[in-house]
Amino acid sequence: MRTLLLILSLSLAPLSWAQDADLLAEEMTSLISAELSLAHDQEQKVLEAQTIFAETLISLRDSDGSRREKVKKLRSAAEQRDDRIKAVLTDEQWDKYEILRDEQRQKMRQEMKARKTNS
């Protein structure tokens, strides 16, 4: 469960964490695969979705534009990734994925709030 939370945090983490799209996508996929017990064909499709998302992360990191614009594009990319992933997961796997993703989002919000108070 912690590994999936880590992987989900990568999608919301500072963009500087993403150095190589393929490596990041493989790492995220292997962690999700372990947590959700993905079949091989599911894992390949999740890898495709994660690769597209990781490429977007790197593109956003390297792009010009306002922070607001980048966040908007990141959210859109995350929604598209989740749609692709949802299409290959069972209902049970998707439910687990959603719960863990939502828990991680809440944790990230709390960490960001704590950073603001400490700054």
Sine and cosine of phi, psi and omega as CSV:
sin_phi,cos_phi,sin_psi,cos_psi,sin_omega,cos_omega
0.00,0.00,-0.67,0.74,0.02,-1.00
-0.89,0.46,-0.59,0.81,-0.01,-1.00
-0.92,0.40,-0.61,0.79,0.04,-1.00
-0.92,0.38,-0.60,0.80,0.05,-1.00
-0.89,0.45,-0.62,0.79,0.06,-1.00
-0.89,0.46,-0.71,0.70,-0.03,-1.00
-0.90,0.43,-0.64,0.77,0.01,-1.00
-0.93,0.38,-0.55,0.84,0.01,-1.00
-0.92,0.39,-0.49,0.87,0.04,-1.00
-0.87,0.49,-0.55,0.83,-0.01,-1.00
-0.95,0.32,-0.33,0.95,0.00,-1.00
-0.93,-0.38,-0.03,1.00,-0.09,-1.00
-0.98,0.22,0.19,-0.98,0.07,-1.00
-0.82,0.57,0.63,-0.78,-0.10,-1.00
-0.91,0.41,-0.32,0.95,-0.01,-1.00
-0.92,0.38,-0.27,0.96,0.05,-1.00
-0.92,0.40,-0.50,0.86,-0.10,-1.00
-1.00,0.10,0.96,-0.28,0.00,-1.00
-0.99,-0.14,-0.63,0.78,-0.07,-1.00
-0.67,-0.74,0.86,-0.51,-0.10,-1.00
-0.86,0.51,-0.71,0.70,-0.04,-1.00
-0.91,0.42,-0.70,0.72,0.01,-1.00
-0.90,0.44,-0.71,0.71,0.02,-1.00
-0.88,0.48,-0.70,0.71,0.00,-1.00
-0.89,0.45,-0.67,0.74,0.02,-1.00
-0.90,0.43,-0.66,0.75,0.00,-1.00
-0.90,0.44,-0.74,0.67,0.00,-1.00
-0.88,0.48,-0.66,0.75,-0.03,-1.00
-0.92,0.39,-0.67,0.74,-0.04,-1.00
-0.91,0.41,-0.60,0.80,0.03,-1.00
-0.93,0.37,-0.68,0.73,0.04,-1.00
-0.90,0.44,-0.67,0.75,-0.01,-1.00
-0.86,0.51,-0.68,0.73,0.00,-1.00
-0.92,0.39,-0.68,0.73,-0.05,-1.00
-0.95,0.32,-0.57,0.82,-0.08,-1.00
-0.97,-0.24,0.05,1.00,0.00,-1.00
0.79,0.61,0.84,0.54,-0.03,-1.00
-0.96,0.28,0.59,-0.81,0.17,-0.99
-0.96,0.27,0.29,-0.96,-0.05,-1.00
-0.84,0.54,-0.71,0.71,-0.03,-1.00
-0.92,0.39,-0.58,0.81,0.07,-1.00
-0.90,0.43,-0.69,0.73,-0.02,-1.00
-0.87,0.50,-0.66,0.75,0.01,-1.00
-0.90,0.44,-0.65,0.76,0.00,-1.00
-0.95,0.32,-0.59,0.80,0.07,-1.00
-0.91,0.41,-0.64,0.77,0.05,-1.00
-0.86,0.51,-0.68,0.73,0.04,-1.00
-0.86,0.50,-0.73,0.69,0.00,-1.00
-0.89,0.45,-0.67,0.74,-0.01,-1.00
-0.93,0.37,-0.57,0.82,0.02,-1.00
-0.91,0.42,-0.71,0.71,0.04,-1.00
-0.87,0.49,-0.69,0.72,0.00,-1.00
-0.90,0.43,-0.71,0.71,-0.01,-1.00
-0.89,0.46,-0.64,0.77,0.05,-1.00
-0.89,0.46,-0.62,0.79,0.05,-1.00
-0.92,0.40,-0.66,0.75,0.04,-1.00
-0.84,0.54,-0.74,0.67,-0.03,-1.00
-0.92,0.39,-0.65,0.76,0.04,-1.00
-0.87,0.49,-0.69,0.72,0.02,-1.00
-0.91,0.41,-0.65,0.76,0.02,-1.00
-0.85,0.52,-0.65,0.76,-0.09,-1.00
-1.00,0.02,-0.08,1.00,-0.09,-1.00
-1.00,-0.01,0.34,-0.94,0.15,-0.99
-1.00,0.07,0.23,-0.97,0.02,-1.00
0.76,-0.65,0.27,-0.96,-0.03,-1.00
-0.96,0.28,0.36,-0.93,0.05,-1.00
-0.87,0.49,-0.66,0.75,0.01,-1.00
-0.86,0.51,-0.69,0.72,0.01,-1.00
-0.90,0.44,-0.67,0.74,0.01,-1.00
-0.91,0.42,-0.65,0.76,0.02,-1.00
-0.90,0.44,-0.66,0.75,0.02,-1.00
-0.87,0.48,-0.71,0.71,0.01,-1.00
-0.92,0.38,-0.60,0.80,0.03,-1.00
-0.90,0.44,-0.69,0.72,0.03,-1.00
-0.88,0.47,-0.68,0.74,0.02,-1.00
-0.89,0.46,-0.70,0.71,0.02,-1.00
-0.89,0.45,-0.63,0.78,0.02,-1.00
-0.91,0.41,-0.64,0.77,0.05,-1.00
-0.90,0.44,-0.67,0.74,0.02,-1.00
-0.90,0.43,-0.66,0.75,0.05,-1.00
-0.88,0.47,-0.72,0.69,0.00,-1.00
-0.89,0.46,-0.62,0.79,0.06,-1.00
-0.88,0.47,-0.68,0.74,0.02,-1.00
-0.91,0.42,-0.67,0.74,-0.01,-1.00
-0.92,0.39,-0.68,0.73,0.00,-1.00
-0.85,0.53,-0.58,0.81,-0.04,-1.00
-0.90,0.43,-0.36,0.93,-0.05,-1.00
-0.95,-0.32,-0.17,0.99,-0.01,-1.00
-1.00,-0.02,0.43,-0.90,0.16,-0.99
-0.96,0.28,0.23,-0.97,0.02,-1.00
-0.86,0.51,-0.67,0.74,0.00,-1.00
-0.90,0.44,-0.70,0.72,0.02,-1.00
-0.90,0.44,-0.68,0.73,-0.02,-1.00
-0.89,0.45,-0.67,0.74,0.03,-1.00
-0.85,0.52,-0.70,0.72,0.00,-1.00
-0.91,0.42,-0.68,0.73,0.03,-1.00
-0.86,0.51,-0.72,0.69,-0.01,-1.00
-0.89,0.47,-0.70,0.72,-0.01,-1.00
-0.88,0.48,-0.75,0.67,-0.02,-1.00
-0.91,0.42,-0.65,0.76,0.02,-1.00
-0.89,0.46,-0.70,0.71,-0.01,-1.00
-0.91,0.41,-0.63,0.78,0.06,-1.00
-0.88,0.47,-0.67,0.74,-0.01,-1.00
-0.92,0.38,-0.63,0.78,0.05,-1.00
-0.87,0.49,-0.68,0.73,0.02,-1.00
-0.89,0.46,-0.68,0.73,0.02,-1.00
-0.88,0.47,-0.67,0.74,0.01,-1.00
-0.90,0.44,-0.65,0.76,0.04,-1.00
-0.87,0.49,-0.68,0.73,0.00,-1.00
-0.90,0.43,-0.65,0.76,0.01,-1.00
-0.91,0.41,-0.64,0.77,0.03,-1.00
-0.91,0.41,-0.64,0.77,0.04,-1.00
-0.89,0.45,-0.68,0.73,0.00,-1.00
-0.90,0.43,-0.63,0.78,0.04,-1.00
-0.89,0.46,-0.65,0.76,-0.01,-1.00
-0.90,0.43,-0.63,0.78,-0.01,-1.00
-0.95,0.31,-0.50,0.87,0.00,-1.00
-0.99,0.12,-0.23,0.97,-0.04,-1.00
-0.99,0.11,0.00,0.00,0.00,0.00
